Amino acid sequence: MNDFTGQTVFISGATGGMGAAHVRAYYEHGANVIIAARDVDAAHKLAADLPGGLAADLPGRVAADLPGRLAAELPGRTMVVRLDVTGEASWQNAVAAAETRFGPISILVNNAGVQNPAAPIEHTDREVWDRVLDVNLTGSYLGIKTVVPSLRRGGGGSIVNVASTTAHGGTAFFGPYVASKWAIRGLTRTAALELARDDIRVNSIHPGVVATPLITEPNAPGEPPISDFYDPGPYAIPRLADPEELSRLLLFITSPAAAFATGSEFVLDGGLLLGPVPSPAL
């Protein structure tokens, strides 16, 4: 079911906790994987750790910076491209480099995302608001805008936008993040309608609390990580999600097994949105 041999998967934010898991999952299932990130050193390390990945002796260099012929001759089924998801030119350069190497893109995973430091809306700086919306929302918009022509050239494909369970309710002190993820829901559904006749499916995944640095490490100096004050104990599955669990869902959504799904929202949250489990005494 999950054979992606011959398909090219473009993953933004590919060196983070979930992004790296997605890279490994698609690579293990035969895909050509574009590892798109701002931190190219981390991206090269990830690629070099994969069997047949990019040579580890290219520190700080990215395929997008290399001549087209050389980029096409790099070994393996991975390719590192520098990508600032907030810049349209950055997207264009990354996609052009990917097509030079592997041909049309088959799957886009809009995974790049940032969290805001915890603060009430009235004490949230405009710069923080702009940064979170630029990365989480504008980054997904630019990804769709830039990659769709490549998907069309390949005869269709699949786009998955990474949203959040926060897109189904309010979360105090995280206004920019919540707003960006709510907006991704609308962007996903609109794109699904617009691209349906191009045989391009567009869906979103909505993780609960996942054991990644976004959760387990501070978002700002002196601020405790979210994992310090989030207790999964009251919920149906009393633990954090593993990134690999999201990757397995992603493989399904972008496979032929999910060919009837578009404009859909796939929630994987261990029952977080259900609320606390009733006490056995009740």
Secondary structure, 3 states (H helix, E strand, C coil): CCCCCCCEEEECCCCCHHHHHHHHHHHHCCCEEEEEECCHHHHHHHHHCCCCCCCCCCCCCCHHHCCHHHHHHCCCCEEEEECCCCCHHHHHHHHHHHHHHHCCCCEEEECCCCCCCCECHHHCCHHHHHHHHHHHHHHHHHHHHHHHHHHHHCCCEEEEEECCHHHHCCCCCEHHHHHHHHHHHHHHHHHHHHHHHHCEEEEEEEECCECCHHHHCCCCCCCCCHHHHCCCCCCCCCCCECHHHHHHHHHHHCCHHHCCCCCCEEEECCCHHHCCCCCCCC
